[in-house]
Amino acid sequence: MEKLRAVGEEGSSRFQGLSGELELQARWFSGEFGRDFVGTDGEAVRVVQFGIWNRVAGPDFVDAAVSIDGREPQQGAIEIDTDARDWERHGHATNPDYDRVLLHIFVKEAPQRFFSRTRLHQRVPQVRLTVPQGGGGTGEAEANPGRCARALQGLSLPDLREVLHQAGRYRFERKAAAITRTAEVHGSGEALFQAVAAGMGYPGNQLPFRLVAQRLPLRRLQRESESIEALLFGVGGFLPGPDLGALGAGARLHARALWEKWWRHWGSHQTLSVPRAVWRLGGQRPANHPQRRLGALAVLVRHWRAVARMAAGREWRRLRVLLSRLSHPFWNHHYTFQGEPTVRPLAMLGSERVAELLVNVFLPAAGDWETLLRMRAPERNRRSRIAAARLLAQRPDVHALLGDAVNQQGMLQLYEDFCSRDASDCAGCPFPEMVHRE
Ligand code: SF4
């Protein structure tokens, strides 16, 4: 995703800078250059599926499918650079985010033959684009409507609601079952804690948050009530190094206080630290930085008895208020240890994150399907916007429909069940025919 550099070759010079890069990608994504190419090694390259725009660190397009020399299409990512050498210049060859790149597209060739390779020394097939003059201005859509969009457009509103409710119910029960399975092994309190922690990691850091919660069980954190935050940051691997000189005054003070507590636990916890490589730190809003979310988790653990009591009593309104009012003297004014303090206080958990935690964790854990049926949907995140663009873009009532949490959940389940598994650009997806049979 590194930005394209200026190039001097005719035909590629117009793609200089960020807007040039976006134009090239938009034209590629619109299919302007076609889908059949001859690779730089003479291989036949067919882009079976263009994928979706990637908005986090990593290659430009993900969930693409590419067939080489007529073989079975492989699912993975596509990277587009102006210059073939950008692969090396931008560090893709050593970046694990690029391990699943199937195709490296570029406009300008290197003076000498240049090979694109992943960190694992896999050769990445290359295609040099011949860019027709003119064109452009295709704009940027996050995803194109799929083959099912027309079929779903033709459904009556009650029928479409029924489809979405069924899928939403399935999704709800699957989440509930996952929490129940963890509860059978670790108890219901730990299961809820692990699920909440994973929910705090969304998007992109669910795994490391779950690892932290597994390595620091709730009962242990509650026993060490003076060291909760120090333990979370120590095991999370986010405590700044012992030399705190580069930090601002407030951050230095806070980090020092955490270190004083972490030292006492360091010997027994050092092997539990989550490796830095597991965290995804780029491509997200500063307010979602995992350091802030760990700070919020620390405050949440302090309030856990009230949280668990409200969840058990299905007191959702009170729980929402409690979660929205979590407060911390340092993290209310910092995105990270390293950044400048903010002038205005920041919410530890925004209203959308609180709503997501209710929909994805607390309601399934309590088996409260009825409340989900009445809930408004959290604001659409990138995944639900893409799913809406693929499945429901042609319905005039899409916004009203997706205002209900259960419909949004149903749509996400359909996306997961069909779109995420499809490598045929919809051609082999059975969903449109299933809709017709409804
Ligand atoms: S893959 Fe299937 S469900 Fe997804 S957009 Fe295409 S036809 Fe629709």
Residues whose N, C-alpha, C, O or C-beta is under 5 A from the ligand:
A	BS01	SF4	G146 R147 C148 R390 F418 C419 D422 C426 C429 F431
